Amino acid sequence: MHSLGYVAENRQQAVSDYFPGYAETFTRIGKERGWPPVTRAQFDAQVGPTGALLVGGPEEVAEKILRHSEALGGISRITFQMDNAGLSHEKLLKSIELIGKYIIPLVNIV
């Protein structure tokens, strides 16, 4: 499974880091395709429990991955696309660290 995603220490930090760049990028892309600008309400729905974006703290993102896996009949791997939100190199490295340290152990227990 492939998803747009970003992991920070907690949901509030992840959303705060990710939304501005996400909104800018997808509003620009959308303008080229005739779509309306991205709204915060749309983004919040996509980072919610049943939304497609894997943005949040480690436990929240792990729970979402497990929920997606169950809904899809099982997944064997997942990839995150994190570079679309214009995050700094340091934030991307921290996200990768959190994925390896916390998310992988949580999703591998099933």
C-alpha positions in Angstrom: 0.0 0.0 0.0 1.2 3.5 -0.8 0.0 6.6 1.1 0.8 10.2 1.7 2.0 10.3 5.2 4.1 11.9 8.0 4.8 10.9 11.5 5.7 13.3 14.3 5.9 12.9 18.1 2.1 13.5 18.3 -0.9 14.3 16.1 -0.9 18.0 16.8 2.7 18.4 15.8 2.3 16.2 12.7 -0.8 18.1 11.5 0.9 21.5 12.3 4.0 20.5 10.3 2.2 18.8 7.4 -0.9 20.9 6.6 0.7 24.1 5.2 2.9 22.4 2.6 0.2 19.9 1.7 -2.4 22.6 1.2 0.0 24.6 -1.0 1.1 21.7 -3.1 -2.4 20.2 -3.7 -4.0 23.6 -4.2 -1.4 24.3 -6.9 -1.9 20.9 -8.5 -5.6 21.2 -8.2 -5.6 24.6 -9.9 -3.9 23.0 -12.9 -6.6 20.4 -13.0 -9.6 22.6 -12.3 -10.1 21.5 -8.6 -11.0 23.9 -5.8 -8.4 24.9 -3.2 -7.6 22.5 -0.4 -9.5 23.4 2.8 -8.6 22.6 6.4 -11.9 20.7 6.8 -11.0 18.4 3.9 -7.5 17.8 5.3 -8.9 17.1 8.8 -11.2 14.5 7.3 -8.3 12.8 5.5 -6.2 12.6 8.6 -9.1 11.3 10.7 -9.5 7.6 11.6 -11.0 6.6 8.2 -9.2 9.1 6.0 -6.5 8.2 3.5 -3.6 10.3 4.9 -1.2 8.6 7.3 -0.4 11.8 9.3 -0.2 11.8 13.1 1.7 10.4 16.0 3.2 6.9 15.9 0.4 5.0 17.7 -2.4 6.8 15.7 -0.6 6.0 12.4 0.0 2.4 13.3 -3.7 1.9 14.2 -4.6 3.4 10.9 -2.2 1.1 9.0 -3.7 -1.9 10.8 -7.3 -0.7 10.0 -6.4 -0.3 6.3 -4.7 -3.7 6.3 -7.8 -5.3 7.7 -10.1 -3.5 5.3 -7.9 -4.6 2.3 -7.6 -8.2 3.5 -4.0 -7.8 4.6 -1.1 -5.8 3.3 2.5 -7.0 3.1 4.2 -3.6 2.9 3.5 0.1 3.0 5.3 3.1 1.6 5.0 6.7 2.8 5.2 9.7 0.4 6.4 12.5 2.7 8.1 14.9 0.4 5.0 16.5 -1.0 4.5 18.8 2.0 7.8 20.7 1.7 9.0 19.5 5.1 12.6 20.1 6.2 15.2 17.3 5.9 15.4 17.2 9.7 11.7 16.6 10.0 11.7 13.9 7.4 14.6 12.2 9.1 12.8 12.3 12.4 9.7 10.9 10.8 11.7 8.0 9.3 13.2 7.4 12.8 9.7 7.3 14.4 8.4 4.9 11.7 11.3 2.5 12.4 11.3 2.8 16.1 7.6 2.8 16.9 5.4 2.0 13.9 7.1 -1.0 12.6 7.0 -2.9 15.9 3.4 -2.0 16.4 2.2 -3.2 13.0 4.4 -6.3 13.0 2.7 -7.8 16.1 -0.2 -9.1 14.0 
